Amino acid sequence: MRACFAILFIAVAGTLSPAVFAGGKAETNASVSFHMETEATDNPKMIFPQLANGQTRYFRRMPELTTKDVLSFNPFPSDAGGDDYGIVFKLKDNSAKRLSAITNINQGRWLVAQINGRVIDGVLIDKPVDDGFVVIWKGAALADINVFDAAFPRIGQEGKKKKKKK
């Protein structure tokens, strides 16, 4: 009974804490998250299925990295062509260290990226990522890039303030 109460308390506190700690900060519509592959036998409420490399795999609902871990970004045209883009995200220092540890431990597993709640790309982890950059290779739309432009500076412009549009 105590365990159920503790889990319920953590869940409620987790949903309320962003509103409590926002402290007047402007909200952003930009949302990116990266989810690690896990076992199909994990708690069904804590995982979601996703097709990766032609096979159904299971991923944690709790992301390893989120929008709050991003320092800056840069989009690029993907190999798919047309209006399809990839995005490079530069992570904050502590998040870059966490990504290095995660990718070191989880080699051979998949990491999927979600933008605004939709899975758009996945990569197989073949070596540790030690440079502090995480890449979505394809699947981003121009509208996604415009939203990220409003929320983050481009890579190399981290210290500059954005000019407000009139």
N, C-alpha and C positions, 0 to 999 in steps of 0.2 A: 504494500500500500504506500509506504514512504517513497519507494522508487518511482511509482506512478506519479505521485505528487511532485517529486523533484523534476521529473521529465516534463510534466505539464508546466511547472513554474518556469523552467528554462525556455520552453517553447513560447510562453506568453511574454516573458522578459525579452526574448530575442525579437519578437515582432514589435514590441513597444519601444525598445531602445533606440532605433533610428529616429523616431519622432522626438524622443526626449532629448537626444544629444545633437540634433540638427542645429539648434541654437541660432536660428535665423539664417542659416546658409541657404543659398538659392538651390532649388532642386534641379536635377538634371534628368533628362529623359534617356541619357546614354546608359546602357547596361550591357556589360560584357562579363562572362563568367567562364571558367574552365573547370571541367569535371573529369575526375579520374575513373578509369575502368575498375570495376570490382567484380565480385563473384555473384552469380545468379542466386546463390543460396543466402545472400544477405537479406536483412529485413526488407520485405517488399515495399514498405512505406518509405524506405530510405534510398531506393534505387529506381532507375528508369531504364527501359530497354531502348536501344538505338542500333540501327543498322550501321556497321562499320566494316569496310572492306568485304562486303557481301555476306556478312555474318551478323546475327543478332548478338550484341554484347550488352552488358549492363554497366551503368555508370552511377556514381554517387550523386544524390540530389544536392548535397552540401558541396559547394564549389571549393576548389583548392585556391583559386584566385578569383577576384572580383574587380569591379570598377574602382573600388577604393584603393586597390594595389597599383593602379596605373598612374604613371608620372606624365607620359606624353605618348604620342602615336604618330604614325605616318602611313597613309594608304598607298597602294600601288595597284596597277592593273594586273589582274590574275591571268594565268595561262588560258583560262576558259574563254577569254575575249568578251567582246560586247560590253555590257554595263556591269560586269562582275569584277569585284575588287578583292584584294587581300589587304590585311592591316598588320603592321608591326607595332607592338606595344612595348614601350620602355617601362620597366617596373621600378617602383621605389626600392631603395637599398634592402630593407628588411624582407620585402616580397621577393626580390631577386635571390636572396639567400634561401628563402623557403622553396622557391621553384627549383633551385639547384638540388636541394635535399630530396624533394619530391621526385624529381626526374632521376636522381641517382638510385633511389630505392625501387622505383617502379619501371625499370627498363623492361621492355617486352610487352607493356600494357599500352592501351590507347588513352589519349587525352582529347576530349571533345570541347569545342568552343560554342558558346551560345551568345547571340546578340539579341537583346530584348526578348529573351525567352525562347528563341528558336535556335535549334542546333544547326549550325551552318558548315562546320568543318571539323575534322578530327585528324590527329597525327599519331603514329606509332612511335613511342619513345624508344630510341635506339642508343642514346647516350645522355649523360647529364647535360643540362642547359645551364652553363656557368656565366653567360654574358649579360644576364638581366633582361633579355628580350624574349618575348613570346610572340609567335606569328600565327595568324589565321591566313592560310594560303589562298582561300577562295570563299565565295559565298556572300560577301558583304556587298550591299547595294550603295549607290550614291547617297540615298537618304540616310543610311547608317553613318556614313562618313560626315555628312553635314551635322548630324546630332553630336558626333564625337568632336567635331570642330568647335562646337559651342561649349563643350565641357572641358576639353584638354588642349594644351598647346601642341604644336607639331614638335617632333624630335629635333633638338638643337635650339629651340626657342623657349625652353622651360622657364627661364628667368624673366621673360618679357611679359608685360601685361597686355591683355587683348584690348583693342579699341572697341568701344561700344558703338554699335550701329545705330544710326539716327532713324 
